[in-house]
Amino acid sequence: MLLLLSILLNAIGIPRLWIAVFLGGLCQSPLQAFFYTMTGATVGNYLLFILARRFLRERIRNRVSRTKAARLLDLRPDIPETILIRQLPVPGILTTLALAVSGTSIRSLIIGSVIGWLPTTYLATFAASSAVQGKIPDAWVSVSLAIACLLLIFLKRLAKRR
């Protein structure tokens, strides 16, 4: 039930990190909350992406065509660009709609989004779950630091190439 709720909330544009904290407080473990949040975000944003591409593409293009952002409509972000787009401090619904209007492939959307969301989603579910449990498990601290370091190295190298 929590997984379906996560999918629905993501599909209608509720911020992923709010859902991560909510699930982190409800689930038995941080890993379960992380799984529900990431799966819900991926499936929910995929549904939003498909619906926006199918039904809202021309309406969004017409509205944006009068702004300076119009030149961005012709871009086709691939996986590395999608990862970086998902790091922007912009509501996820806006980036999903922008990716739907652009030429982004579904593969780039899914892979880029999952990788781009990993650090913040992991930290949000970990923090919420730890706060509810009242303790910080030692294994989670080590895993968190390792994941954070690897992702920072990856993003630094990715930014240098682009």
C-alpha positions as CSV (number, residue, x, y, z in Angstrom):
1,M,0.0,0.0,0.0
2,L,2.8,2.4,0.8
3,L,4.4,1.7,-2.5
4,L,1.2,2.6,-4.4
5,L,0.9,5.8,-2.3
6,S,4.4,6.7,-3.1
7,I,3.8,6.2,-6.9
8,L,0.6,8.3,-6.8
9,L,2.1,11.1,-4.7
10,N,5.1,11.3,-7.1
11,A,2.9,11.2,-10.2
12,I,0.9,14.2,-9.0
13,G,4.0,16.2,-8.2
14,I,4.5,15.9,-4.4
15,P,8.2,16.4,-3.7
16,R,10.1,13.2,-3.5
17,L,12.0,14.2,-0.4
18,W,8.8,14.9,1.5
19,I,7.7,11.4,0.6
20,A,11.1,10.0,1.6
21,V,10.8,11.5,5.0
22,F,7.2,10.4,5.4
23,L,8.1,6.8,4.4
24,G,11.3,6.9,6.5
25,G,9.1,7.5,9.6
26,L,6.5,4.8,8.7
27,C,8.6,1.9,7.4
28,Q,10.4,-0.7,9.6
29,S,13.8,0.0,8.1
30,P,15.6,2.7,6.2
31,L,16.2,0.3,3.4
32,Q,12.5,-0.4,3.0
33,A,11.7,3.3,3.0
34,F,14.4,3.9,0.5
35,F,13.1,1.2,-1.8
36,Y,9.5,2.5,-1.6
37,T,10.6,6.0,-2.2
38,M,12.9,5.3,-5.2
39,T,10.4,2.9,-6.8
40,G,7.6,5.3,-6.3
41,A,9.6,8.2,-7.6
42,T,10.7,6.3,-10.7
43,V,7.3,4.9,-11.6
44,G,5.4,8.1,-10.7
45,N,7.8,10.3,-12.7
46,Y,7.7,7.9,-15.6
47,L,3.8,8.1,-15.6
48,L,4.0,11.9,-15.4
49,F,6.6,12.0,-18.2
50,I,4.5,9.8,-20.5
51,L,1.3,11.8,-19.8
52,A,3.0,15.2,-20.3
53,R,4.7,14.0,-23.5
54,R,1.4,12.7,-24.8
55,F,-1.1,15.4,-23.7
56,L,0.8,18.5,-22.7
57,R,3.8,18.7,-25.0
58,E,2.4,21.3,-27.5
59,R,0.8,23.4,-24.8
60,I,4.1,23.6,-22.8
61,R,6.1,24.2,-26.0
62,N,3.8,27.1,-27.0
63,R,4.0,28.7,-23.6
64,V,7.8,28.4,-23.3
65,S,8.4,29.4,-27.0
66,R,7.9,33.1,-25.9
67,T,10.7,33.0,-23.4
68,K,14.5,32.7,-23.4
69,A,14.2,29.1,-22.4
70,A,12.8,28.2,-25.9
71,R,16.2,27.3,-27.2
72,L,16.4,24.5,-24.6
73,L,13.4,22.7,-26.1
74,D,15.6,21.4,-28.9
75,L,18.1,19.7,-26.6
76,R,18.1,16.0,-26.1
77,P,19.5,15.4,-22.6
78,D,21.2,12.0,-22.3
79,I,21.9,10.1,-19.1
80,P,24.7,12.3,-17.8
81,E,22.7,15.5,-18.5
82,T,19.6,14.0,-16.8
83,I,21.7,13.1,-13.8
84,L,22.8,16.7,-13.5
85,I,19.3,18.1,-14.2
86,R,18.0,16.0,-11.3
87,Q,20.6,17.7,-9.0
88,L,19.1,21.2,-9.7
89,P,17.4,22.9,-6.8
90,V,14.1,23.0,-8.8
91,P,10.9,21.1,-8.1
92,G,11.0,17.7,-9.6
93,I,7.7,18.2,-11.4
94,L,9.2,21.0,-13.4
95,T,12.3,19.0,-14.4
96,T,10.1,16.0,-15.4
97,L,7.9,18.3,-17.5
98,A,10.9,19.8,-19.1
99,L,12.4,16.4,-19.9
100,A,9.0,15.3,-21.3
101,V,8.9,18.3,-23.7
102,S,12.5,17.8,-24.7
103,G,13.8,14.9,-26.8
104,T,14.9,12.9,-23.7
105,S,14.5,9.2,-24.2
106,I,12.7,7.1,-21.6
107,R,15.9,5.2,-20.9
108,S,17.7,8.4,-20.2
109,L,14.9,9.6,-18.0
110,I,14.8,6.5,-15.8
111,I,18.6,5.8,-15.5
112,G,19.5,9.5,-15.1
113,S,16.7,10.1,-12.6
114,V,17.6,7.1,-10.4
115,I,21.3,8.0,-10.3
116,G,20.5,11.7,-9.8
117,W,18.1,11.0,-6.9
118,L,20.2,8.4,-5.0
119,P,22.2,10.7,-2.7
120,T,19.4,12.9,-1.4
121,T,16.8,10.2,-1.3
122,Y,19.1,7.9,0.6
123,L,20.0,10.6,3.1
124,A,16.4,11.7,3.7
125,T,15.1,8.2,4.3
126,F,18.1,7.4,6.5
127,A,17.7,10.5,8.6
128,A,13.9,10.1,9.0
129,S,14.2,6.4,9.9
130,S,17.0,7.0,12.3
131,A,15.1,9.9,14.0
132,V,12.0,7.7,14.5
133,Q,14.1,4.7,15.8
134,G,16.1,7.1,18.1
135,K,19.5,5.6,17.1
136,I,21.9,5.6,14.2
137,P,23.0,2.1,13.2
138,D,26.8,1.8,12.7
139,A,26.5,0.0,9.4
140,W,24.3,2.7,7.9
141,V,26.8,5.4,8.7
142,S,29.6,3.5,6.9
143,V,27.4,2.7,3.9
144,S,26.1,6.3,3.8
145,L,29.6,7.7,3.7
146,A,30.8,5.3,1.1
147,I,27.8,6.0,-1.2
148,A,28.2,9.7,-0.7
149,C,31.9,9.7,-1.6
150,L,31.4,7.5,-4.7
151,L,28.6,9.6,-6.0
152,L,30.6,12.8,-5.4
153,I,33.6,11.4,-7.3
154,F,31.2,10.2,-10.1
155,L,29.5,13.6,-10.4
156,K,32.8,15.5,-10.4
157,R,34.2,13.4,-13.2
158,L,30.9,13.7,-15.1
159,A,31.0,17.5,-14.7
160,K,34.6,17.7,-16.0
161,R,33.7,15.7,-19.2
162,R,30.7,18.0,-19.9
